[in-house]
Amino acid sequence: MPWLKLRVVVLTEDAEMELEEARHQFARFDDAWDGITWLLARNPTPVESFTTTWNGQEFVLYGFEGDLAAKIPNMWLVYQYDDEQVTIHGINAMTASEPVDPEVEG
């Protein structure tokens, strides 16, 4: 059960810069960040995450939809993990989309 192991979440230098940029761009970025780091520390392979290999190294990609009205961005993360830590290599935060009105989509 992945929840039994608590990992430390660390950021590479590039990810630190992306984190700071996102903090300045999105008013509630830190709320989303707290949630995602809580999740990854406990379960580094959440539902809908997927792995890819680049230059012989395995990476995990995980994204989620934000909320435009709540000023929470959409976000994609690229990271690696082992039994002790999750190392985040990239953070791509972007403005959330307008919610789709089911009556209009129809």
N, C-alpha and C positions, 0 to 999 in steps of 0.2 A: 504494500500500500504506500503510494508516494507521499502521503501526508505525514508519515512517521518520521521522516528525515527533514530537518530544517537546514537549508543551505544559506550561505552568505551570498548576497548579490553584490557584485563589483562591476565597475564600468571601466572600459578602456579609455585612454585619453581622448580619442575621437568621440566616443559615446558621451563623455563628460561635456564636451563642447556642444554636442547636439542637445543634451539635456538642458544646458543653460540657455541655449537659443529658444528651445520650446517653452521654457519657463517665462521668458520675456514675451513670447508671442501669444500664449494662451493663459487666460486668467486663472483657470482651474486645472492647469496641467498637474500640479502637485497632488491634487486629489486622485487623478487617474494614476499617477506614478506610484503613489502609496498602495493603491489597489493591485497594480500589476506586479510590483515587487513582492507584496505579500503573497500573491498567488505563486509566482515563480520560485520563491524560496521554499514553498511547500510542494509544488508540483511543476517541475520544469517542462512537462509535456502535456499542457492542457488540451482539452478537446479542440480540434480544428488547428492545432499547431502542426507543422510538418518539417521534416528534415530534408536537407540538401547537402551535397558534398561539393566543396570547392577546393582546388589544389590539394586534394587528398584529406582534407579535414571536414568533419561533419558539423553542420550548423543547424540550429532550429530557428524557424521563422514563426512568429506569432503576431497576429493582428486582431484588433477589435474596433468596433464602431463607437465613436463618441456620441455626443449629444450637442447639437448646435445651440439650442436654447439654454442649456446648462453651461455652455462655454467649455465643454470637454472635447478635446480633439480626437479624431481617428488616430490610431497609432499602429505602427508596425515595428517589431523588434527583431533583431538578429542576434543570436547568442549561442554559447556553448555551455555545457554543464558537466559536472562530475558529482561524486558523492558529497563533496564538501562545499562547492560554490557554483553559482551561475555567473558567467562572465558575459556581460552585454557588450557587443561590438558595435551595434548601430541602433539608433532611435530615429524613426521617421514619423513625426507628428504632423498632421495636416488638418485643416478645417473640416469639421463634420459637415455632412450634407444636410440639406433641408429634409425633414421627414416627408415620406410619401403619403399622400392622402389616399386611402383605399377607395374612396368614392370616385376620385378622379382617375385613378389607375384602372379601375374597373372592369 
